[in-house]
Amino acid sequence: MLRPSVPVKPFTVFVPKVPPGGELHGRATWGAAQLGVAKGVHEAVERNVLPAQAGEGWVLTVPVWVDPDVADLDAVYRNNVVATREALRNALTGRPTPDEMREAAAAPRNPFYST
């Protein structure tokens, strides 16, 4: 939702990966992250990343994880705007490519574990 009673189109289902673990984490999840996702979807529409027909008939499902130790709501908002917009761009342009996947698979890692 971009504002109360103003949903983003295409309609977007926001799915938190963990339940809010406190007041600040709840504000980060249901406030900053949710609004960041909505803004990222809107930017994807405005920048023609999503086709015109996406606004009617498409539904996006966006799973979101917010660190329970969150401290900066503005950073959560900004990160979710960019992550959402770029995930949509990647999905609609065939990224990652097979070569990019092979390169990543050679040294797999994420912020919590690497081989």
C-alpha positions as CSV (number, residue, x, y, z in Angstrom):
1,M,0.0,0.0,0.0
2,L,1.4,3.4,-1.0
3,R,-0.9,5.1,1.5
4,P,-3.9,3.8,3.5
5,S,-6.6,2.9,0.9
6,V,-4.1,3.4,-2.0
7,P,-2.8,-0.1,-3.0
8,V,0.0,-0.5,-5.4
9,K,-0.7,-2.1,-8.7
10,P,-0.1,-4.8,-9.5
11,F,-1.6,-5.9,-6.3
12,T,1.2,-7.1,-4.0
13,V,1.0,-9.7,-1.2
14,F,3.6,-8.8,1.4
15,V,4.7,-11.9,3.3
16,P,7.0,-11.5,6.3
17,K,9.3,-14.4,6.8
18,V,9.3,-14.1,10.6
19,P,6.8,-12.6,12.9
20,P,7.7,-9.2,14.4
21,G,9.7,-9.7,17.5
22,G,9.0,-6.4,19.2
23,E,7.7,-2.9,18.7
24,L,10.6,-1.7,16.6
25,H,10.8,-4.9,14.5
26,G,7.1,-4.6,13.9
27,R,7.4,-1.0,12.7
28,A,10.3,-2.0,10.5
29,T,8.3,-5.0,9.0
30,W,4.8,-3.5,8.7
31,G,6.0,0.1,8.2
32,A,9.3,0.6,6.5
33,A,9.7,-2.8,4.7
34,Q,6.0,-2.9,3.5
35,L,6.1,0.7,2.2
36,G,9.5,0.0,0.6
37,V,8.1,-2.9,-1.3
38,A,5.1,-0.9,-2.5
39,K,7.4,1.9,-3.6
40,G,9.7,-0.5,-5.4
41,V,6.7,-2.0,-7.3
42,H,5.5,1.4,-8.2
43,E,9.0,2.4,-9.5
44,A,9.1,-0.8,-11.6
45,V,5.8,0.3,-13.2
46,E,6.9,3.9,-13.7
47,R,10.2,2.8,-15.3
48,N,8.4,0.3,-17.6
49,V,10.1,-2.7,-16.0
50,L,6.7,-4.2,-15.6
51,P,4.5,-4.4,-18.8
52,A,1.5,-2.1,-18.9
53,Q,-0.9,-5.0,-18.4
54,A,0.7,-5.9,-15.1
55,G,-1.4,-3.4,-13.2
56,E,-4.6,-5.3,-14.0
57,G,-4.7,-9.0,-13.4
58,W,-1.2,-9.6,-12.0
59,V,-0.6,-10.4,-8.4
60,L,2.9,-10.3,-6.9
61,T,4.0,-12.3,-3.8
62,V,6.9,-10.8,-2.0
63,P,8.5,-12.7,0.9
64,V,10.4,-10.3,3.1
65,W,12.9,-10.8,6.0
66,V,13.7,-8.0,8.4
67,D,16.5,-8.5,10.8
68,P,15.1,-8.7,14.3
69,D,18.0,-6.5,15.5
70,V,16.9,-3.7,13.1
71,A,18.0,-0.2,14.2
72,D,17.4,2.0,11.1
73,L,13.9,2.2,9.7
74,D,15.0,4.5,6.8
75,A,17.6,1.9,5.7
76,V,15.0,-0.8,5.8
77,Y,12.7,1.3,3.6
78,R,15.5,2.2,1.1
79,N,16.8,-1.4,0.9
80,N,13.3,-2.7,0.2
81,V,12.6,-0.1,-2.5
82,V,15.8,-1.1,-4.4
83,A,15.6,-4.8,-3.7
84,T,12.0,-5.0,-5.0
85,R,12.6,-2.9,-8.1
86,E,15.7,-4.8,-9.0
87,A,14.2,-8.3,-8.3
88,L,11.4,-7.4,-10.7
89,R,13.9,-6.2,-13.3
90,N,16.0,-9.3,-13.0
91,A,12.9,-11.6,-13.2
92,L,11.7,-10.0,-16.4
93,T,15.1,-9.8,-18.1
94,G,16.1,-13.4,-17.5
95,R,18.6,-12.8,-14.8
96,P,20.6,-14.4,-13.5
97,T,21.9,-15.9,-16.7
98,P,23.2,-19.5,-16.7
99,D,26.8,-18.1,-16.7
100,E,26.0,-15.9,-13.7
101,M,24.6,-18.9,-11.8
102,R,27.6,-21.1,-12.7
103,E,30.0,-18.3,-11.4
104,A,28.0,-17.9,-8.2
105,A,27.7,-21.7,-7.7
106,A,31.5,-21.9,-7.7
107,A,31.7,-20.0,-4.4
108,P,28.2,-20.0,-2.9
109,R,27.6,-17.7,0.0
110,N,25.0,-15.5,1.8
111,P,25.3,-13.1,4.7
112,F,25.0,-15.9,7.2
113,Y,27.1,-18.7,5.8
114,S,29.7,-19.4,3.1
115,T,31.5,-22.5,1.9
